[in-house]
């Protein structure tokens, strides 16, 4: 395997990690908007306690993707940033508003209405950000992102605001909500709270299936090449098969209330869906013109970047494991003390 392919593999791996970790946090913000019933306050407390220790840490994967694209595939980076400037700006705005509003809600001690306002802003930003993330993925997978002299051929809006990218955005939001609800069933200590998020997980999982079928149908009209990649490549068939199996296992686990199995299977399902997209997109970074080979930086730059990634991974993965272990253990001890009290 040559250096451009290795770096492209590292990027898709970082995207998968971002979806599994930050995606679940975005999904938690989505459910925060719809907390209801007699346990609404407890639902919000569970969401806050589950994401609070580590939620900003998960953006390290998005930063890694941006840096690797900028250094390793500069022409693809510039095409995406110019042609998709609007949705990218909205993604950044959503991440900033989500972080700031969450902090203001958590530590504001004045008027309760102001605190509720920040909570609503946190939830709305958590819903909008994955929607536009999916739109960006859909746009680079269709054939509309073509620049001539630094200007999109179809205008600044038509590169991304059409049915296929919008449906991919809806699919990403539904998958993140589904993943988050599966995670929260295991985070909850009370059976009633587990039941609340179990129902939400089943509902979001069903919606994500509908969104997936709608996206597949829209690809036949608006993104024929990515549809060909999804339907004709044997490697993609294998990934799709494993994703379908993981989906069935996750739904079965939710149905029989085996929450740990459901959580693992849901994470595998989402990860395989992202991997399947990456394989179907091959050999393109941005359709219909920029392939991995065409957009790659000089080989010596790629090799240096990959060495830096290897060294960074030696530091990063143990650090993340330690971070999650400490804060999750701390949360469990707090919950246990509250239960005893």
Buried (B, 14 or more C-beta within 10 A) or exposed (E): EEBBBBBBBBBBBBBBBBBBBBBBBBBBBBBBBEBEEEBEEBBBEBBBEBBBBBBBBBBBBBEBBBBBBBBBBBBBBBBBBBBBBBBBEBBEBBBEBBBBBBEBBEEBEEEEEEBEBBBEBBBBBBBBBBBBBBBBBBBBBBBBBBBEEEEBEBEBEEBBBBBBBBBBBBBBBBBBBBBBBBBBBBBBEEEEBBBBBBEBBBBBBEBBBEBBEBBBBBBEEBBEBBBBBBBEBEEBBEBBEBBEBBBEBBBEBBEEEBBEBBBBBBBBBBBBBBBBBBBBBBEBBBBEBBBBEBBBBEEEBBEBBBEEBEEEEEEBEEEBEEEBEEBBEEBEEEBEEEEEE
